[in-house]
Amino acid sequence: MPENQLELVIDAKATLGEGPCWDNDKQLLYWVDIMGGNVHIYNPKTGNNRTIHVDGYPGTVVPRESGGLVVAMNQGFYALDLAAEELTLLVKAENEPDTNRFNDGKCDASGRFWAGTMPMRSSEPAGNLYFLDHGLNVTHVLDGISCSNGIAWTGDNKTMYYIDTPTRQVVAFDFDLSAGKIKNKRAVVTIPPGEGSPDGMTIDSEGMIWVAQWGGSKVSRWNPQNGERLEIIPVPAERVTSCTFGGENLDELYITTARIGLSNEELQQQPYAGGVFRIKVGVKGTKSYSFRG
Protein backbone atom coordinates (compact mmCIF):
# COMPACT_ATOMS: atom_id res chain seq x y z
CA MET A 1 0.00 0.00 0.00
CA PRO A 2 1.49 3.36 -1.01
CA GLU A 3 2.26 5.79 1.76
CA ASN A 4 -0.12 8.71 2.29
CA GLN A 5 -2.79 7.28 -0.02
CA LEU A 6 -6.16 6.84 1.64
CA GLU A 7 -8.13 3.76 0.64
CA LEU A 8 -11.64 2.59 1.43
CA VAL A 9 -11.25 -0.89 2.95
CA ILE A 10 -14.85 -1.51 4.09
CA ASP A 11 -17.73 0.13 2.25
CA ALA A 12 -19.91 -0.57 5.28
CA LYS A 13 -22.30 2.37 5.07
CA ALA A 14 -22.46 2.16 8.86
CA THR A 15 -24.93 4.48 10.55
CA LEU A 16 -22.40 5.35 13.27
CA GLY A 17 -19.10 3.54 12.75
CA GLU A 18 -16.93 3.88 15.86
CA GLY A 19 -14.52 2.33 18.36
CA PRO A 20 -11.82 0.78 16.13
CA CYS A 21 -9.40 -1.45 18.07
CA TRP A 22 -6.54 -3.43 16.53
CA ASP A 23 -5.80 -6.93 17.85
CA ASN A 24 -2.05 -7.23 17.29
CA ASP A 25 -1.94 -10.94 18.13
CA LYS A 26 -4.71 -11.96 15.76
CA GLN A 27 -4.10 -9.16 13.20
CA LEU A 28 -7.79 -8.23 13.23
CA LEU A 29 -9.65 -4.93 13.47
CA TYR A 30 -12.64 -4.74 15.82
CA TRP A 31 -15.08 -1.87 15.37
CA VAL A 32 -18.74 -1.08 15.99
CA ASP A 33 -21.75 0.50 14.34
CA ILE A 34 -23.37 1.98 17.43
CA MET A 35 -26.81 2.82 16.04
CA GLY A 36 -26.82 -0.23 13.77
CA GLY A 37 -26.27 -2.47 16.81
CA ASN A 38 -23.36 -4.29 15.19
CA VAL A 39 -19.92 -5.44 16.32
CA HIS A 40 -17.57 -5.95 13.36
CA ILE A 41 -14.41 -8.01 12.98
CA TYR A 42 -12.36 -7.14 9.91
CA ASN A 43 -9.60 -9.41 8.60
CA PRO A 44 -7.36 -7.41 6.24
CA LYS A 45 -5.72 -10.56 4.88
CA THR A 46 -9.02 -11.97 3.57
CA GLY A 47 -10.97 -8.73 3.27
CA ASN A 48 -13.79 -10.31 5.26
CA ASN A 49 -15.77 -8.07 7.61
CA ARG A 50 -17.70 -10.30 10.01
CA THR A 51 -20.80 -8.76 11.55
CA ILE A 52 -22.31 -9.77 14.89
CA HIS A 53 -25.63 -8.11 15.66
CA VAL A 54 -26.26 -7.27 19.31
CA ASP A 55 -29.36 -6.06 21.09
CA GLY A 56 -28.37 -2.56 22.04
CA TYR A 57 -25.96 0.28 21.28
CA PRO A 58 -22.37 -1.05 21.34
CA GLY A 59 -20.22 2.00 22.08
CA THR A 60 -16.78 0.43 21.92
CA VAL A 61 -15.13 -2.98 22.00
CA VAL A 62 -11.83 -4.49 23.22
CA PRO A 63 -10.31 -7.99 23.10
CA ARG A 64 -10.35 -10.00 26.33
CA GLU A 65 -7.25 -11.90 27.40
CA SER A 66 -9.32 -14.89 28.53
CA GLY A 67 -11.08 -15.03 25.15
CA GLY A 68 -13.74 -13.19 23.20
CA LEU A 69 -14.42 -9.49 23.44
CA VAL A 70 -15.76 -7.03 25.99
CA VAL A 71 -18.31 -4.48 24.77
CA ALA A 72 -19.25 -1.26 26.56
CA MET A 73 -22.91 -1.04 25.61
CA ASN A 74 -26.04 0.74 26.81
CA GLN A 75 -25.27 1.25 30.53
CA GLY A 76 -22.96 -1.72 31.16
CA PHE A 77 -20.03 -3.90 30.21
CA TYR A 78 -20.76 -7.15 28.36
CA ALA A 79 -18.72 -10.22 27.40
CA LEU A 80 -19.16 -11.28 23.78
CA ASP A 81 -18.60 -14.96 23.01
CA LEU A 82 -17.42 -15.01 19.40
CA ALA A 83 -18.21 -18.67 18.76
CA ALA A 84 -21.78 -18.52 20.06
CA GLU A 85 -22.20 -14.83 19.13
CA GLU A 86 -23.81 -14.31 22.54
CA LEU A 87 -23.58 -11.39 24.97
CA THR A 88 -23.41 -11.80 28.74
CA LEU A 89 -23.72 -8.85 31.10
CA LEU A 90 -20.61 -8.56 33.26
CA VAL A 91 -21.64 -5.52 35.29
CA LYS A 92 -23.73 -2.38 35.00
CA ALA A 93 -22.44 1.07 35.82
CA GLU A 94 -24.24 1.92 39.05
CA ASN A 95 -26.67 4.85 38.85
CA GLU A 96 -26.05 5.34 35.13
CA PRO A 97 -29.44 6.52 33.77
CA ASP A 98 -31.05 4.54 30.97
CA THR A 99 -31.21 7.78 28.97
CA ASN A 100 -27.40 7.52 28.64
CA ARG A 101 -25.34 5.04 26.67
CA PHE A 102 -21.68 4.09 26.55
CA ASN A 103 -19.74 5.68 23.73
CA ASP A 104 -15.95 5.41 23.38
CA GLY A 105 -13.14 3.80 25.35
CA LYS A 106 -10.15 1.46 25.44
CA CYS A 107 -7.84 -0.42 27.79
CA ASP A 108 -4.86 1.03 29.62
CA ALA A 109 -1.53 -0.79 29.94
CA SER A 110 -2.75 -2.51 33.11
CA GLY A 111 -5.67 -4.05 31.22
CA ARG A 112 -8.41 -1.90 32.77
CA PHE A 113 -11.22 -1.03 30.34
CA TRP A 114 -11.93 2.73 30.39
CA ALA A 115 -15.19 3.84 28.79
CA GLY A 116 -17.49 6.82 29.07
CA THR A 117 -21.13 7.64 28.52
CA MET A 118 -23.26 10.34 26.92
CA PRO A 119 -26.94 11.33 26.97
CA MET A 120 -28.82 9.94 23.98
CA ARG A 121 -31.46 12.63 23.63
CA SER A 122 -29.93 15.81 24.98
CA SER A 123 -26.69 17.77 25.00
CA GLU A 124 -26.69 18.13 28.79
CA PRO A 125 -23.40 17.25 30.56
CA ALA A 126 -24.95 14.15 32.13
CA GLY A 127 -22.33 11.59 31.01
CA ASN A 128 -19.63 9.87 33.06
CA LEU A 129 -16.23 8.23 32.68
CA TYR A 130 -15.56 4.83 34.28
CA PHE A 131 -13.11 1.97 34.23
CA LEU A 132 -13.76 -1.74 34.61
CA ASP A 133 -11.00 -3.45 36.60
CA HIS A 134 -9.71 -7.03 36.66
CA GLY A 135 -12.18 -8.00 39.39
CA LEU A 136 -15.12 -6.74 37.28
CA ASN A 137 -15.62 -3.73 39.53
CA VAL A 138 -16.66 -0.42 37.96
CA THR A 139 -14.94 2.73 39.23
CA HIS A 140 -16.46 6.14 38.53
CA VAL A 141 -13.78 8.63 37.45
CA LEU A 142 -15.43 11.76 36.01
CA ASP A 143 -18.93 13.26 35.74
CA GLY A 144 -20.39 16.28 33.99
CA ILE A 145 -19.44 14.89 30.57
CA SER A 146 -21.51 15.80 27.50
CA CYS A 147 -20.09 13.25 25.04
CA SER A 148 -17.32 10.99 26.33
CA ASN A 149 -15.00 10.25 23.47
CA GLY A 150 -11.33 9.65 22.59
CA ILE A 151 -8.89 8.39 25.19
CA ALA A 152 -5.16 7.59 24.94
CA TRP A 153 -2.08 7.19 27.13
CA THR A 154 1.56 8.10 26.62
CA GLY A 155 4.12 5.34 26.26
CA ASP A 156 5.47 5.98 29.77
CA ASN A 157 1.89 5.72 31.17
CA LYS A 158 2.30 9.04 32.98
CA THR A 159 -0.22 11.05 30.95
CA MET A 160 -3.78 10.31 29.85
CA TYR A 161 -5.44 12.29 27.06
CA TYR A 162 -9.22 12.58 26.94
CA ILE A 163 -11.93 14.20 24.81
CA ASP A 164 -15.38 15.49 25.77
CA THR A 165 -16.49 16.34 22.23
CA PRO A 166 -18.50 19.59 22.65
CA THR A 167 -15.59 21.28 24.44
CA ARG A 168 -13.59 21.08 21.15
CA GLN A 169 -10.56 20.31 23.33
CA VAL A 170 -8.21 17.46 24.08
CA VAL A 171 -7.29 17.54 27.75
CA ALA A 172 -4.39 15.85 29.55
CA PHE A 173 -4.27 14.39 33.05
CA ASP A 174 -1.38 13.13 35.12
CA PHE A 175 -1.97 9.37 35.20
CA ASP A 176 -1.16 6.85 37.93
CA LEU A 177 -1.13 3.45 36.19
CA SER A 178 -0.93 1.40 39.39
CA ALA A 179 -4.04 3.00 40.92
CA GLY A 180 -5.89 4.09 37.80
CA LYS A 181 -6.10 7.65 39.11
CA ILE A 182 -6.00 10.93 37.22
CA LYS A 183 -5.33 14.52 38.33
CA ASN A 184 -4.15 17.93 37.13
CA LYS A 185 -6.46 18.43 34.15
CA ARG A 186 -5.26 20.85 31.46
CA ALA A 187 -6.18 21.56 27.83
CA VAL A 188 -3.47 20.62 25.31
CA VAL A 189 -5.20 20.87 21.89
CA THR A 190 -8.14 22.97 20.68
CA ILE A 191 -9.85 22.23 17.36
CA PRO A 192 -10.06 25.46 15.29
CA PRO A 193 -13.50 26.98 14.60
CA GLY A 194 -15.22 25.64 11.49
CA GLU A 195 -13.41 22.29 11.60
CA GLY A 196 -15.96 20.28 13.49
CA SER A 197 -15.36 18.70 16.90
CA PRO A 198 -12.83 16.20 18.28
CA ASP A 199 -14.14 12.64 18.38
CA GLY A 200 -12.06 9.46 18.73
CA MET A 201 -8.30 9.54 19.15
CA THR A 202 -5.13 7.46 19.10
CA ILE A 203 -1.46 8.05 19.88
CA ASP A 204 1.66 7.16 17.92
CA SER A 205 5.08 5.93 19.01
CA GLU A 206 6.43 9.49 18.96
CA GLY A 207 3.81 10.65 21.47
CA MET A 208 1.79 12.62 18.93
CA ILE A 209 -2.01 12.27 19.02
CA TRP A 210 -4.27 11.63 16.02
CA VAL A 211 -7.75 13.10 16.43
CA ALA A 212 -10.82 12.34 14.30
CA GLN A 213 -12.75 15.53 13.55
CA TRP A 214 -16.53 14.98 13.52
CA GLY A 215 -17.98 17.45 11.02
CA GLY A 216 -14.49 18.28 9.78
CA SER A 217 -13.86 15.60 7.11
CA LYS A 218 -10.39 14.88 8.47
CA VAL A 219 -8.05 13.29 10.98
CA SER A 220 -5.34 15.60 12.32
CA ARG A 221 -2.03 14.80 13.98
CA TRP A 222 -1.17 17.09 16.89
CA ASN A 223 1.76 17.70 19.19
CA PRO A 224 0.18 17.74 22.68
CA GLN A 225 3.29 19.40 24.11
CA ASN A 226 2.62 22.69 22.31
CA GLY A 227 -0.82 22.28 20.70
CA GLU A 228 0.61 22.49 17.17
CA ARG A 229 -1.00 20.63 14.29
CA LEU A 230 1.53 18.58 12.35
CA GLU A 231 -0.49 16.86 9.64
CA ILE A 232 -3.98 16.59 8.12
CA ILE A 233 -5.49 13.46 6.56
CA PRO A 234 -8.53 14.50 4.46
CA VAL A 235 -11.37 11.94 4.57
CA PRO A 236 -14.22 11.85 1.99
CA ALA A 237 -16.83 11.74 4.75
CA GLU A 238 -17.83 14.68 6.91
CA ARG A 239 -18.47 12.68 10.08
CA VAL A 240 -15.11 11.16 10.97
CA THR A 241 -15.47 9.31 14.25
CA SER A 242 -12.24 7.60 15.34
CA CYS A 243 -8.93 6.08 14.33
CA THR A 244 -6.44 3.44 15.45
CA PHE A 245 -3.13 2.06 14.26
CA GLY A 246 -3.00 -1.45 12.82
CA GLY A 247 -1.20 -3.68 10.34
CA GLU A 248 1.79 -5.96 10.80
CA ASN A 249 4.06 -2.99 11.49
CA LEU A 250 1.44 -0.84 13.28
CA ASP A 251 1.98 1.83 10.63
CA GLU A 252 -1.47 1.79 9.04
CA LEU A 253 -4.08 4.19 10.37
CA TYR A 254 -7.64 2.81 10.28
CA ILE A 255 -10.37 5.48 10.28
CA THR A 256 -14.09 5.01 11.02
CA THR A 257 -16.87 7.28 9.79
CA ALA A 258 -20.65 7.76 10.09
CA ARG A 259 -23.62 8.68 7.92
CA ILE A 260 -26.13 9.41 10.68
CA GLY A 261 -27.88 12.75 10.28
CA LEU A 262 -26.75 13.33 6.68
CA SER A 263 -29.39 14.34 4.14
CA ASN A 264 -29.96 12.39 0.93
CA GLU A 265 -28.17 15.16 -0.95
CA GLU A 266 -25.20 14.99 1.42
CA LEU A 267 -25.09 11.19 1.10
CA GLN A 268 -24.95 11.52 -2.68
CA GLN A 269 -21.92 13.77 -2.25
CA GLN A 270 -20.39 11.40 0.35
CA PRO A 271 -21.20 7.90 -0.98
CA TYR A 272 -18.60 6.26 1.25
CA ALA A 273 -19.78 7.87 4.50
CA GLY A 274 -20.02 5.13 7.11
CA GLY A 275 -17.06 3.31 5.60
CA VAL A 276 -13.73 2.33 7.14
CA PHE A 277 -10.62 3.84 5.57
CA ARG A 278 -6.92 3.03 5.86
CA ILE A 279 -3.74 4.96 5.16
CA LYS A 280 -0.01 4.44 5.73
CA VAL A 281 1.23 7.54 7.52
CA GLY A 282 4.97 6.95 7.87
CA VAL A 283 4.95 6.61 11.65
CA LYS A 284 4.16 3.66 13.89
CA GLY A 285 1.37 3.58 16.38
CA THR A 286 1.21 2.04 19.81
CA LYS A 287 -0.46 -1.32 20.36
CA SER A 288 -3.91 -1.67 21.84
CA TYR A 289 -4.20 -3.50 25.16
CA SER A 290 -6.61 -6.31 26.02
CA PHE A 291 -8.94 -6.43 29.00
CA ARG A 292 -7.38 -8.60 31.70
CA GLY A 293 -10.48 -9.34 33.75
C-alpha positions in Angstrom: 0.0 0.0 0.0 1.5 3.4 -1.0 2.3 5.8 1.8 -0.1 8.7 2.3 -2.8 7.3 0.0 -6.2 6.8 1.6 -8.1 3.8 0.6 -11.6 2.6 1.4 -11.3 -0.9 2.9 -14.9 -1.5 4.1 -17.7 0.1 2.2 -19.9 -0.6 5.3 -22.3 2.4 5.1 -22.5 2.2 8.9 -24.9 4.5 10.5 -22.4 5.4 13.3 -19.1 3.5 12.8 -16.9 3.9 15.9 -14.5 2.3 18.4 -11.8 0.8 16.1 -9.4 -1.4 18.1 -6.5 -3.4 16.5 -5.8 -6.9 17.9 -2.0 -7.2 17.3 -1.9 -10.9 18.1 -4.7 -12.0 15.8 -4.1 -9.2 13.2 -7.8 -8.2 13.2 -9.6 -4.9 13.5 -12.6 -4.7 15.8 -15.1 -1.9 15.4 -18.7 -1.1 16.0 -21.7 0.5 14.3 -23.4 2.0 17.4 -26.8 2.8 16.0 -26.8 -0.2 13.8 -26.3 -2.5 16.8 -23.4 -4.3 15.2 -19.9 -5.4 16.3 -17.6 -5.9 13.4 -14.4 -8.0 13.0 -12.4 -7.1 9.9 -9.6 -9.4 8.6 -7.4 -7.4 6.2 -5.7 -10.6 4.9 -9.0 -12.0 3.6 -11.0 -8.7 3.3 -13.8 -10.3 5.3 -15.8 -8.1 7.6 -17.7 -10.3 10.0 -20.8 -8.8 11.5 -22.3 -9.8 14.9 -25.6 -8.1 15.7 -26.3 -7.3 19.3 -29.4 -6.1 21.1 -28.4 -2.6 22.0 -26.0 0.3 21.3 -22.4 -1.1 21.3 -20.2 2.0 22.1 -16.8 0.4 21.9 -15.1 -3.0 22.0 -11.8 -4.5 23.2 -10.3 -8.0 23.1 -10.3 -10.0 26.3 -7.2 -11.9 27.4 -9.3 -14.9 28.5 -11.1 -15.0 25.1 -13.7 -13.2 23.2 -14.4 -9.5 23.4 -15.8 -7.0 26.0 -18.3 -4.5 24.8 -19.3 -1.3 26.6 -22.9 -1.0 25.6 -26.0 0.7 26.8 -25.3 1.3 30.5 -23.0 -1.7 31.2 -20.0 -3.9 30.2 -20.8 -7.1 28.4 -18.7 -10.2 27.4 -19.2 -11.3 23.8 -18.6 -15.0 23.0 -17.4 -15.0 19.4 -18.2 -18.7 18.8 -21.8 -18.5 20.1 -22.2 -14.8 19.1 -23.8 -14.3 22.5 -23.6 -11.4 25.0 -23.4 -11.8 28.7 -23.7 -8.8 31.1 -20.6 -8.6 33.3 -21.6 -5.5 35.3 -23.7 -2.4 35.0 -22.4 1.1 35.8 -24.2 1.9 39.0 -26.7 4.8 38.9 -26.1 5.3 35.1 -29.4 6.5 33.8 -31.1 4.5 31.0 -31.2 7.8 29.0 -27.4 7.5 28.6 -25.3 5.0 26.7 -21.7 4.1 26.6 -19.7 5.7 23.7 -16.0 5.4 23.4 -13.1 3.8 25.4 -10.1 1.5 25.4 -7.8 -0.4 27.8 -4.9 1.0 29.6 -1.5 -0.8 29.9 -2.7 -2.5 33.1 -5.7 -4.0 31.2 -8.4 -1.9 32.8 -11.2 -1.0 30.3 -11.9 2.7 30.4 -15.2 3.8 28.8 -17.5 6.8 29.1 -21.1 7.6 28.5 -23.3 10.3 26.9 -26.9 11.3 27.0 -28.8 9.9 24.0 -31.5 12.6 23.6 -29.9 15.8 25.0 -26.7 17.8 25.0 -26.7 18.1 28.8 -23.4 17.3 30.6 -24.9 14.1 32.1 -22.3 11.6 31.0 -19.6 9.9 33.1 -16.2 8.2 32.7 -15.6 4.8 34.3 -13.1 2.0 34.2 -13.8 -1.7 34.6 -11.0 -3.4 36.6 -9.7 -7.0 36.7 -12.2 -8.0 39.4 -15.1 -6.7 37.3 -15.6 -3.7 39.5 -16.7 -0.4 38.0 -14.9 2.7 39.2 -16.5 6.1 38.5 -13.8 8.6 37.4 -15.4 11.8 36.0 -18.9 13.3 35.7 -20.4 16.3 34.0 -19.4 14.9 30.6 -21.5 15.8 27.5 -20.1 13.3 25.0 -17.3 11.0 26.3 -15.0 10.2 23.5 -11.3 9.7 22.6 -8.9 8.4 25.2 -5.2 7.6 24.9 -2.1 7.2 27.1 1.6 8.1 26.6 4.1 5.3 26.3 5.5 6.0 29.8 1.9 5.7 31.2 2.3 9.0 33.0 -0.2 11.0 30.9 -3.8 10.3 29.9 -5.4 12.3 27.1 -9.2 12.6 26.9 -11.9 14.2 24.8 -15.4 15.5 25.8 -16.5 16.3 22.2 -18.5 19.6 22.6 -15.6 21.3 24.4 -13.6 21.1 21.2 -10.6 20.3 23.3 -8.2 17.5 24.1 -7.3 17.5 27.8 -4.4 15.9 29.6 -4.3 14.4 33.0 -1.4 13.1 35.1 -2.0 9.4 35.2 -1.2 6.8 37.9 -1.1 3.5 36.2 -0.9 1.4 39.4 -4.0 3.0 40.9 -5.9 4.1 37.8 -6.1 7.6 39.1 -6.0 10.9 37.2 -5.3 14.5 38.3 -4.1 17.9 37.1 -6.5 18.4 34.2 -5.3 20.9 31.5 -6.2 21.6 27.8 -3.5 20.6 25.3 -5.2 20.9 21.9 -8.1 23.0 20.7 -9.8 22.2 17.4 -10.1 25.5 15.3 -13.5 27.0 14.6 -15.2 25.6 11.5 -13.4 22.3 11.6 -16.0 20.3 13.5 -15.4 18.7 16.9 -12.8 16.2 18.3 -14.1 12.6 18.4 -12.1 9.5 18.7 -8.3 9.5 19.2 -5.1 7.5 19.1 -1.5 8.1 19.9 1.7 7.2 17.9 5.1 5.9 19.0 6.4 9.5 19.0 3.8 10.7 21.5 1.8 12.6 18.9 -2.0 12.3 19.0 -4.3 11.6 16.0 -7.7 13.1 16.4 -10.8 12.3 14.3 -12.8 15.5 13.5 -16.5 15.0 13.5 -18.0 17.4 11.0 -14.5 18.3 9.8 -13.9 15.6 7.1 -10.4 14.9 8.5 -8.1 13.3 11.0 -5.3 15.6 12.3 -2.0 14.8 14.0 -1.2 17.1 16.9 1.8 17.7 19.2 0.2 17.7 22.7 3.3 19.4 24.1 2.6 22.7 22.3 -0.8 22.3 20.7 0.6 22.5 17.2 -1.0 20.6 14.3 1.5 18.6 12.3 -0.5 16.9 9.6 -4.0 16.6 8.1 -5.5 13.5 6.6 -8.5 14.5 4.5 -11.4 11.9 4.6 -14.2 11.9 2.0 -16.8 11.7 4.7 -17.8 14.7 6.9 -18.5 12.7 10.1 -15.1 11.2 11.0 -15.5 9.3 14.2 -12.2 7.6 15.3 -8.9 6.1 14.3 -6.4 3.4 15.4 -3.1 2.1 14.3 -3.0 -1.5 12.8 -1.2 -3.7 10.3 1.8 -6.0 10.8 4.1 -3.0 11.5 1.4 -0.8 13.3 2.0 1.8 10.6 -1.5 1.8 9.0 -4.1 4.2 10.4 -7.6 2.8 10.3 -10.4 5.5 10.3 -14.1 5.0 11.0 -16.9 7.3 9.8 -20.6 7.8 10.1 -23.6 8.7 7.9 -26.1 9.4 10.7 -27.9 12.8 10.3 -26.7 13.3 6.7 -29.4 14.3 4.1 -30.0 12.4 0.9 -28.2 15.2 -1.0 -25.2 15.0 1.4 -25.1 11.2 1.1 -25.0 11.5 -2.7 -21.9 13.8 -2.2 -20.4 11.4 0.4 -21.2 7.9 -1.0 -18.6 6.3 1.3 -19.8 7.9 4.5 -20.0 5.1 7.1 -17.1 3.3 5.6 -13.7 2.3 7.1 -10.6 3.8 5.6 -6.9 3.0 5.9 -3.7 5.0 5.2 0.0 4.4 5.7 1.2 7.5 7.5 5.0 6.9 7.9 4.9 6.6 11.7 4.2 3.7 13.9 1.4 3.6 16.4 1.2 2.0 19.8 -0.5 -1.3 20.4 -3.9 -1.7 21.8 -4.2 -3.5 25.2 -6.6 -6.3 26.0 -8.9 -6.4 29.0 -7.4 -8.6 31.7 -10.5 -9.3 33.7 
